[in-house]
Amino acid sequence: MTVHARIGEVTERIAQRSRDSRARYLDRIRAAAAKAPVRKALGCANLAHGFAACGTGDKATLMTGEAPNIGIVTAYNDMLSAHQPYEGYPELIRRAAREAGAVAQVAGGVPAMCDGVTQGEAGMELSLFSRDVIALSTGIALSHQMFDGALYLGICDKIVPGLVIGALSFGHLPGIFVPAGPMPSGISNEEKARTRQLYAEGKVGRAELLDSEAKSYHAPGTCTFYGTANSNQMLMELMGLHVPGATFVNPNTPLREALTVTAVRRVLEITAAGNAFTPIGEVLDERAFVNGVVGLHATGGSTNHTLHLVAMARAAGLVLTWEDFADLAEVVPLVARVYPNGSADVNHFRAAGGLQFLIREFLAAGLLHRDVRTVWGTGLDGYTVAPALDADGRVGFAESPAASANEAVLRPAANPFQPTGGLTVLGGNLGRGVIKTSAVKPDRHVIEAPARVFHSQDELQQAFKAGTLDGDVIAVVRFQGPKANGMPELHKLTPPLGVLQDRGHRVALVTDGRMSGASGKVPAAIHVTPEAAEGGPIARIRDGDRIRLDATAGTLEVLIEPAEWAARTPATADLEPNQSGVGRDLFGHFRAMVGPADQGASAL
């Protein structure tokens, strides 16, 4: 089937808008590819340093200069549950490379912070900037020019986007992203959310809350709700950077290990030394990014990707805008219900048919580009198959079931949960922002209420605990943008606002900060730009101003006479406390240089 007219239109618009920047990018990486592998041209002392620590066999292989060498860029640490499984991956990868007559070396590590640990704490103000640090660290890892290809080991929130940006700087190198999978299901997401809300109301104590959280986040692997980490994995598959079916296989299982070995074998095949040279910078073209945005809408993915995909695209010489997101959302149906958009988790999503079912459905409906380059060497139709172990313990592939195993979790494109995507772009006299509508009940898509203004999460929580925050309200939490304090996620706001909503009040949030993939049932206009620290319209709001958030029409307005609104002086805030402690003093230049949210909020 030909691609849907709107999908084609947006794709062509991105291509035309990006014609010059994309051409410059491709010229650059093709010139670099023509010189590869640089390792052969290194001076003898340089090369000797590069393999000095290798074992005898690997050293001999590298001395010949003929066999490919794969760089491993890893985000391993054993504090992140999602990344702890990577501990044993380098040896597994090295062994698989040796069996194929090649070498693999850990080129470098990148930082990997856990937003779950830093949530609501000062460290969260470094979270978004960590994406750019990861990109820089990836560049340093690959700068030795010892490698013919790369394997990127990362899963979580800022880590995959940072690795992609770094990989695109070395876009002449083939690369495959290697996930580790989600942890097994713990207690239900509904039970976890219920305990959090009870705690916010003071009806249970810290011991009960900690017991609930520990039963939810209980094992190695990604958190099982559909936040940014699992949205990352969806994107890497839909954008053709995974081995097919690799995304949601649990850690420490034979299939997970076999998929990693398969990635090693495949990356060797797509190096310049193989017979299917596939530079990563050529895989990630405008069609791949449109497929990624379609997947984001179809699954109700993380709002963080209205930042990350924009920044990732720019690293490939492509200009992706929020208008592109909005136009695609109008024709992409929401077909998945995974917490916080439903009660299921990603393990249930995979069991229902997962990405293989979704990709086949959307290709048949013309909602995805089939004719893309992928690391697997096929178009996107090569990703409709499900992996399984054969009798020899190797990965085999078979067509996944034609029907969803659970339509409460995953539906066909012709029978979606809602006809439009899970994200909406908002605009009006308060600036521009985004809202995740997939988790919000339809009767909450339009909220009109008086404003209550806060300059921190703590201020709002104090007002709630004091009983002074009640009734219909649109909470405005400002000075949370990238220039102000690094644009932290604001999930401490969710329980108190959820309590107000459950009391029957009309409640919403407007902020220049972030909420991410865990955005829940309370309508939240986030990433509002221009931000308050730049004197944006959000800085003019006063307590009692009537605000209308309309996710159906895509508008965000303060209902004030234009002359009065224009005459107001923007508020200011003392941001000194946000500029030191917990490493924040090291990021002053990031806050000074960072771009606006709708351009990816990047300091690079």
Secondary structure, DSSP 8 states (H G I E B T S, - for coil): ----HHHHHHHHHHHHHTHHHHHHHHHHHHHHHHH--GGGGS-HHHHHHHHTTS-HHHHHHHHHS-S-EEEEEE---SSSTTTGGGGGHHHHHHHHHHHTT-EEEEEEE-----HHHHTTSGGGGGHHHHHHHHHHHHHHHHTT---SEEEEE--STTHHHHHHHHHHHTTTS-EEE----B----S-HHHHHHHHHHHHTTSS-HHHHHHHHHHHS-SSSB-SSSSHHHHHHHHHHHTT-S-TT-TT--TTSHHHHHHHHHHHHHHHHTSTTSSS---HHHHSSHHHHHHHHHHHHHHT--TTHHHHHHHHHHHTT----HHHHHHHHTT--B-B-BTTSSSB-HHHHHHHTHHHHHHHHHHHTT-S-SS---TTSS-GGGGSEEEEE-TTS-EEEEE--SS-S-TTTB--TTS-SBSS-SEEEEEETTEEEEEE-TTS-GGGSEEEEEEEEESSHHHHHHHHHTT-S-SSEEEEE-S-SHHHHS--B-GGGHHHHHHHHHTT--EEEEESSB--TT--SS-EEEEEES-GGGT-GGGG--TT-EEEEETTTTEEEE-S-HHHHHH--------GGGGSSTTGGGGHHHHHH---GGGT----
